[in-house]
Amino acid sequence: MYLNNQNSYLTAQYLRLSQEDGDKEESNSIRNQRDLISDFVAQHSDIKIVDEYVDDGYSGANFERPAFQKMIEDIKKQKINCIIVKDLSRLGRNYIETGKYLEKIFPFLGVRFISITDNYDSANESGDLDQIIVPFKNLINDAYCRDISLKVRSQFEVKRKNGKYIGSFAMYGYCKDPADKNHLIVDEYAAEIVQLIFNMKLDGYSPQHIADKLNEMQVLTPLEYKLMCGMKFNGGFRSKLNPQWTPVTVIRVLTDETYTGMVVQGKSKKINYKVKQSVPVSKENWFRVPDMHEAIVPKSIFYSVQRLMELDTRTAPNQESVHPFSGIVKCCDCGQNMIRRSATKNGKKYYYYHCSTSKNRKGCSSHLINSENLEKAVLNSIRNQIELLVDAKEVVGKVTVSAMNGRGMKIINTQMKSLEAEINRYGALKAKLYQDRVEQIVSEEEYGEISERFTKKINDIRKSYTELEKKKERKLSNGVSPQEWYEKFEQYENVQSLDRKMIITLVEKIVVYSKDKIEVHFNYADEMQEMMEYAAEQRESLEGKERCAV
């Protein structure tokens, strides 16, 4: 019950302002709310302000606000028995929750509630009309909050689609552009650490060893670096007095596509405007806009690292980095990884590879191959491939490498158009065949047989079309320019030994058939094939001109 018999109420003035639900008008400023309440209290001698509770920057869609929760605790401790606000929307915009506080919680706790501009006072026992009007006002406030939330979400979605960065803080390696808060610029110091992490991964180091190296170098963690730069950032992962790099932190850096110049947003979303909890969004529904800021890591390196992350890169005992062939050597029969093992004979240690399926006694054969012989064979294969490419480039010409790659894309587009025409032609033939059956030009048996052949032909063409689509997609998304893929091979022209970075850069996989037979599958095989074909055409054309001249 309300304490009407006392001379004054122990009153809390509650002030709230939100940037999210549209409380930007001057009339709703904290200062204005405070002045309005002061004027009201000055005219009511039974109200004594004992404390002020301010939630500045908190939405009214829920009641998980620090000052409001502290006020409730003080009410329970009987320090307060009256609450005064400017209007009902300051208390909250959630219709159900606001009504619960007004109709159940405050009366149960013996708290008088006053909303000045709504002319509402719970101590006014004759205010039956308020019992009808107040719920409607709460409902309107709730609807207003929902409407604002939808507008804000729509604005954010437009910005995401346009590649505008809307995060509160820039990720490690970047900072917000002072001239445009929705644009990222490179933080030179942190960017060098990011590049170091990627290069170490390419050199075969595991996330654990990369983290250990960074800690040894006393490199600040991303969180500590932000705090050192004066940012009021709390990522929720600071659990120690001396935070250190961990494999999880390293992996976050290695898998963040933002470092390629891509703005990636919308990875999670709030359930609704009343619930702060977020749920993950499937990857295909993320907002991804390329080339929105300067890249710290070239796309080719980033995608090479993503491939590395998928490989079996377990570091051998007492080793800092993985073996150059880790996850690359495959069995010709079962397609599983070949495992590197050692054996000692006459006091000398030998290394060899054998099929992991065979080792686990799940079928297949061992396909044993000596490690040293494998390395020599792969090195020779790489040398031969580079020699062919260098020879082809001399014919093609440095300037025409780009034209040659453009030619490859034109060929794919021409082939796709040809297949589309074939699909349409067989579709028309099926339609005509159906008409012939209706007009009894062909029998039911003939119709079934011919129609089945046409259907099979269309399905085969569609499979070929799908393969061309994949090939085109690889060309568009492989992260390298037409010239760049060639330069990746050219830089190893005089290579004398193998290392992890070179293997990952040049080789897709190594297939082992026997101790005397392997097959090296190179990255950019389609591009290389096109270059070889183009070079052959150029040679033939030159030879033809020479014959004509003679």
C-alpha angles and dihedrals in degrees: 000000000000120000096236094150094067124092094238142006121240095237135196118201109214119203127184135177127178133191092196104055096046101265093145100116117113089237090066097047117128090244093052092049091050093049093048092051092047091054091049094048091049088063095048116064093187092066119081118182108221100167144003125224119196128187103185113183098012125126121238091220091094139014099236091115122134098224093044092050091049089051091053090051091052090050090054089051087054093241089124134035101168136052125196127191136172093241140341093265089064089061091050147307097222105106097204098041094043091050090049092055094046098044104032119009101044094044090047091052091046093244124154113218125203128187108186106199092039089054088229124149119167089205090065100097093185093059098103090144089062090061087065102034100044096060089051091051090050090050091051091049090051092050090048091052091050091049092051091047091054091049093049091048090050091051091049091049092053090050091049092050090051092050095249110155109233101172118126091234134024116244121253110291095034140065132196118272108250089216094050122022090198093060129076126220128190121267099214098208097045091042090060090054090050091051090048090054092051093046092050090052091051089051089059102261118147121232089254093055092045090052091048091051093050091049090049088053088049092236111171116244116248091259095048091046091054091049091048089053089056099256117147091226128154115179095177094241101093103112103141136060089232106037116201138190113272133191088254091057091048092050090051089057094044094052099043108111090195088086090070092060093267120135106217116186142150096058089144138015138198117258091233141322092280097051122063093196114110129212126206120258121221113259095244089061096053118115107246120178117172130217097018095135140008113297119236093190123037113243092240092057092045093053091045088055092048088054090049090053089058095051127087098261102164110160115234118240113280090011126114097202136034124257114271091246097046110139092357104086112083136186113247094221108041099018093228126134120280111232123225113228137167134226132185122223125174089349094305123112119227128190126212141165127233136173114278091213091056092047091054089050094240097129131276123093129270099252088200116201130174112248094223092050090048092052092049092048093049092046091051091047091052091048092050092048093050090047090054091048094048090049091048092049092054088059097039095045128229095261094052097055089092092046090050092054090047087052089055091055091048090052091052092049091048091049091049092051090049091052091047089054090050092051090050091047094053090044089055090047090053090050091050090046090054090051090050089053092051089050089046093239088131127031125244090254093050090046092053094047096046094041091053090052091050092048092050090049092051091049091050091050091049090053090053090047091052091052090052090049090054091047091051091048091052090053092050097044106033089103098233134103120237091260096041100067091056092049089055088065096036093059089065095049095124098032116160102180141018128254135175096255093052093047093050092045097050109022129066096184143331115228117204119207100166141330088283101038131061134155122214115207110200129209114250090028092155092051091048092049091051091049092051092049092047091049090050090052090049092050091049091049092049092047090050091053091048091052090050090050091054 
